[in-house]
Amino acid sequence: FELYLDTADIDAIKELDQILNVQGVTTNPSILAKTGEDPLVAVQKIIDYFTPEQKIFMQVVSTDLQGILDEAHFIASLRPKNMCPKIPVSHNGLKAIKQLESEGIQCLATSIYSADAGFMAAHNGAEYLAPYVNRMCNYGGGMQDVCDLVDMLAMQNSKTKVLGASFKNTDQVHALIAAGMQAVTLPVDVAYNMIGHPGVKIAVDEFTANWQKAYGRTTLRA
Ligand code: E4P
């Protein structure tokens, strides 16, 4: 299983990377624009902080084929490894994914709104697929379609991994991990909500209070 953070906020990344076993981050043009920084400065901060094994996904902005290819090559060149271009599954995007696969550059196919488009992107050689879970749910039938995509790839013994994106709540994440999704990228608030039950603090406070009452201290040893 792979866990990604759907943010370019370096402070949030540093904090959550300590709390959880984070395999990397996903960004898109909107996420990078939100940092208020030059996009390459924002990405460089993540590169500098991460270990070489942690992956960074950065999306192309151009929509014409040559532009997509140029930007994908540029993104892949930003680090020796684990710098993965994200390409929306437009017709030009699908052409680019196919060509980049033949060059040995592995991509994440993004802006996926149907199991069929995701399956075709996998067939073109995408390493990861990012179905936009909540956006799909807004149109109706989203969860079933994403489950179908996971099943279709499994039935065909595909190596392509589904990296669920656009989550808005923990129920969506929970249901899709239970359905066999291989990876998720979580917005900061959803990541905290996954581990945010108030019962934990109540239990810990109770243990501390009982220990202090019995032994007069809040540590195991005096
Ligand atoms: C992945 O990085 C996607 O671009 C992202 O999860 C989309 O999320 P949104 O639907 O909240 O914009």
Boltz pocket constraint, residues with backbone or C-beta under 6 A from the ligand:
constraints:
  - pocket:
      binder: B
      contacts: [[A, 6], [A, 26], [A, 27], [A, 28], [A, 110], [A, 130], [A, 132], [A, 134], [A, 135], [A, 165], [A, 166], [A, 167], [A, 185]]
      max_distance: 6.0
